[in-house]
Amino acid sequence: MAEMSGIHVQKLTIVQQAIASCCGAIITSLFVTPLDVIKTRLQAQRNPFHDGKCLVNSSGHMDHVYVCKNGDSKAWYKKPGHFKGTLDAFVKIIRIEGIKSLWSGLPPTLIMAIPTTAIYFTCYDQLCEALKSRPGKHDEHIPVIAGSLSRFGSATVVSPLELIKTQMQCRRSSYKQLYLRVSTKVTVDGWLSLWQGWASTILRDVPFSAMYWYNYERFKKMMCKEVGAHEPTFFVSFTSGAASGSIAAVVTQPFDVVKTHRQTQLWENETLKIPQRDSKSTWAVMRKIAARNGITGLFAGVTPRLFKVAPACAIMISTYEYGKSFFSHLNEKKNQHP
């Protein structure tokens, strides 16, 4: 990792890092949610969502499962519309339903995005500092190790929250009823049942994170050297984030296809009360998809994913770097004038 990153992180507290990452998560969600709303509305127009059906929305950094509820005909993803394409949908939704409709489903997105991002980015910076202080460590390996471990940790911590959030969506009930359902599930299936779908998430997100941070730190260092900057400018962070996010998204696309397949299947079985069969391994699912649709089937949806991941990564990291820079200069001023 570039030395200048170390200068920033050393001057920041964990709370300041968490605040910077939370601000980044909110701004990223505000920008990316309209893209997902339009994509989902176009999808619903072609294939209406039936009760118990699941749809997976992605903010670029993480996924969110929505469960189509019985009798909920007013849900944002079920609103009628005759759209000819993305731009037409954008214009008609604003004109007919109002601009606020473009941010439908934002609250549950933020509920998951804020804690996940805060844990992920704060852990990454803290791990980088810890690894850099160890003698004999090569700097270029640090982003890979820190990125992998921080993503593994954040995904593991947040996985049960995703289950609880989805349970709340599919059955409107009191917190007491929710607690009883979750505790019954733990009693019957054990504590590990709270981490259903965790393995496929880890298989996609950990390699993505390792590649993303490795490339981001390299691109950032090269660009800063080119422009003669001592710290990353907004343009440097934005461009490096978009490029590294795009590379990681393309390489990990087969894992994304498998994850989406398993995630929707898992929650549809859960909501429709279908007994869980012995789940196939990720590799078995990949072989099945490749046998049915060829190798290209494993890269299905890579273009729309790139359209979301590239701007999401760019906005998130540039906002985060700006937030760190802001706190760094603030701390400098406090040290100069105690």
Disulfide bonds with the S-S distance in Angstrom:
none
